Structures are given as C-alpha cells and as structure tokens.
Amino acid sequence: MGIGFDIQESSIITGVYILTPSISKDERGNIWTSFLKGDVEALLPNGLCFNHDKFSTSKHNVLRGIHGDTKSWKLVTCVSGEIQQVVVDMRIDSPTYKHWQSFIISQNNPQLICIPPNMGNAYYVLSSKAVYHYKLAYSGDYIDSNEQFSMKWNDKDINIIWPSISPILSDRDR
C-alpha cells in the first residue's frame, strides 16, 4: 500500500499546493494518508509546523468562507461527502491578486489543498452533508475569526462561480 502524495503547485495561484494521496482500494472500501510530516511540512517556511486540527460538519447548500489571515497555513480536505473548495489570492502585491481556483473534493476524489497565509479559503457543500478537515500551521497564538479577514462570498470583483445563488450562510458570511 502506498502512503505518499503526488504534490503539484497550482498553475493558477503561486504558493498553493494540491496533494493527491495514494489510495488503496479493495472490496471493503479505501484507505489513504492525509498527512506525512516530512512531505507536507516541507511545503511550509523553515521551522514552521502544524499546530492543530479542526473538523467542520455541514449540510447541503452551506457555503463557508471566504476567510483568511496573515500568518496561518492551512491543509484542507473533505473526508466525507463532496465539496467545492475555493482559494482566493488576497496578496495585494501578487500578479494573481483576487484570482481564485476551485477544486471538487470528495471521499471518492480525495485531495488536500495547502493554502498559504493571505489567501481566502471557502467551500460549498455539494452532497447531502460533508465533513471538512483543517490542519493549521502558524507561529504564536491562533488567529480566530475576530482577527481574520472575510470577503463577501459573491464579491463582484472576484466573481467566483458557485453552484447556488442562494446558499446557506452564517451572519459573518452574509
């Protein structure tokens, strides 16, 4: 059984990495690796490592984000269900400022997206429900929602193509 990843840098947004795990399948289902310290942390700046993990469970038509901060690296994936994952470049000095990239991630199409600081992170739930996993790396204290930046999910300057024009949103995302 392979436990490695195919790691590719995004062709749209520099610094974003797509990790496709090796998958072993048999009559019982499948198994794949979500984290290998040496492989994944090699994508981070020297000395930085992943500090904690979070899971989010959401139902169909929920859209979470677009959120980010100035110091957190995120390794995100969908472990159950299916989502549209979106990353938005919010680095003002970047040639791809306000460009976005979308990925369809599911339990049947596992991918992990490594998102650097100053990127907006969002996802939309395509299946009846989904479980989303964040692995976070940062120095110092965690930047919680009151210290993060948020962008409107349907910002005209960014113009993300979402599957719904009326998703379920939090007050913050509205």
C-alpha positions in Angstrom: 0.0 0.0 0.0 1.4 3.4 -1.0 1.3 6.1 1.6 2.7 9.0 -0.4 1.4 12.0 -2.3 1.6 13.5 -5.7 2.3 17.1 -4.9 1.8 19.8 -7.5 1.9 23.6 -7.2 -1.2 25.3 -8.6 -0.8 26.6 -12.2 -3.2 29.4 -11.2 -2.0 30.7 -7.8 1.6 30.5 -6.8 2.2 29.0 -3.4 -1.0 26.9 -3.3 -0.3 23.2 -3.5 -2.5 20.3 -4.5 -1.7 17.0 -2.7 -3.3 13.9 -4.2 -2.8 10.9 -1.9 -2.1 7.3 -3.0 -5.3 5.4 -2.5 -5.5 1.7 -1.7 -8.9 0.2 -2.6 -10.4 -3.2 -2.2 -13.8 -4.8 -1.6 -14.0 -3.2 1.9 -13.5 0.4 0.6 -10.4 2.5 0.5 -7.6 4.0 2.7 -5.4 7.0 2.1 -3.0 9.1 4.1 -3.9 12.7 5.0 -0.6 13.8 6.5 3.1 12.8 6.3 5.1 15.2 8.4 8.2 15.3 6.2 6.4 15.6 2.9 3.7 18.1 3.9 5.8 20.3 6.3 8.4 20.6 3.5 5.9 23.0 1.9 6.0 25.3 4.9 8.6 28.0 5.7 11.6 26.8 7.7 10.8 26.0 11.3 7.0 26.1 11.0 5.0 23.0 11.8 1.3 22.1 12.0 -0.2 23.1 15.4 -3.8 21.8 15.5 -6.6 20.3 13.6 -10.3 21.2 13.2 -13.3 19.5 11.7 -16.5 21.1 10.4 -19.7 19.3 9.5 -22.1 21.0 7.2 -25.2 20.1 5.2 -26.1 20.6 1.5 -26.0 24.1 0.2 -23.9 25.5 3.0 -21.2 27.9 1.9 -18.4 28.6 4.5 -16.0 31.5 3.9 -14.3 33.4 2.3 -11.9 33.8 5.3 -8.2 34.1 5.8 -5.4 35.7 7.9 -1.9 36.9 7.6 0.0 34.0 9.2 -1.8 30.7 9.1 -1.0 27.9 6.6 -4.0 25.5 6.1 -4.0 22.0 4.8 -7.7 21.3 4.0 -9.7 18.4 2.6 -13.1 16.8 2.6 -13.2 13.5 4.5 -16.8 12.7 3.9 -19.3 13.9 1.3 -18.4 16.3 -1.5 -17.4 20.0 -1.6 -16.4 22.7 -4.0 -13.2 24.1 -2.4 -12.2 27.6 -3.4 -8.9 29.5 -2.7 -8.7 33.3 -3.4 -5.3 35.1 -3.7 -5.5 38.1 -1.4 -1.9 39.1 -1.6 -2.1 42.7 -2.8 1.4 42.6 -4.4 0.7 39.3 -6.3 0.1 39.1 -10.0 -2.8 36.9 -9.3 -4.4 39.2 -6.7 -8.2 38.4 -6.4 -7.8 35.4 -8.7 -9.4 32.2 -7.5 -9.1 28.4 -8.0 -11.8 25.8 -7.5 -11.4 22.1 -6.7 -14.1 19.4 -6.3 -13.0 17.2 -3.4 -14.9 14.2 -2.1 -14.4 10.9 -0.2 -14.2 9.4 -3.7 -11.8 12.0 -5.0 -9.5 12.9 -2.1 -7.2 15.8 -2.5 -5.6 18.1 0.1 -5.0 21.7 -0.6 -2.2 23.5 1.1 -3.1 27.2 1.4 -0.5 29.8 2.5 -1.3 32.9 4.5 -3.1 35.9 2.8 -5.4 33.5 0.9 -9.1 33.4 1.2 -10.5 29.9 2.0 -14.1 28.9 1.3 -16.1 25.8 0.5 -19.6 24.9 -0.7 -21.2 21.6 0.2 -22.4 19.7 -2.9 -23.5 16.5 -1.1 -26.3 16.0 1.5 -23.6 16.6 4.2 -19.9 16.9 4.3 -17.1 16.7 6.9 -14.3 19.2 6.2 -10.8 18.9 7.8 -8.4 21.8 8.5 -4.8 21.3 9.6 -3.3 24.6 10.7 0.3 25.8 11.0 1.3 29.2 12.5 3.7 30.7 14.9 2.4 32.3 18.1 -1.3 32.2 19.0 -4.1 31.2 16.7 -5.8 34.0 14.9 -9.5 33.4 15.5 -12.4 34.7 13.5 -12.4 38.2 15.1 -8.9 38.7 13.7 -9.4 37.2 10.3 -10.3 38.9 7.1 -13.6 38.0 5.4 -14.8 38.7 1.9 -18.3 38.5 0.6 -19.0 35.1 -0.9 -20.4 36.8 -4.1 -17.9 39.7 -4.4 -18.3 41.0 -7.9 -14.5 41.8 -8.2 -13.7 38.1 -7.5 -16.7 36.6 -9.4 -16.5 33.1 -8.1 -18.8 30.6 -9.9 -20.7 28.9 -7.1 -23.3 26.1 -7.6 -26.0 28.1 -5.9 -27.1 31.8 -5.9 -28.8 31.4 -2.6 -26.5 29.2 -0.3 -26.9 28.8 3.4 -24.6 31.4 5.1 -23.6 32.4 8.6 -24.2 36.0 9.7 -20.4 36.6 9.2 -20.5 35.3 5.6 -23.7 37.3 4.7 
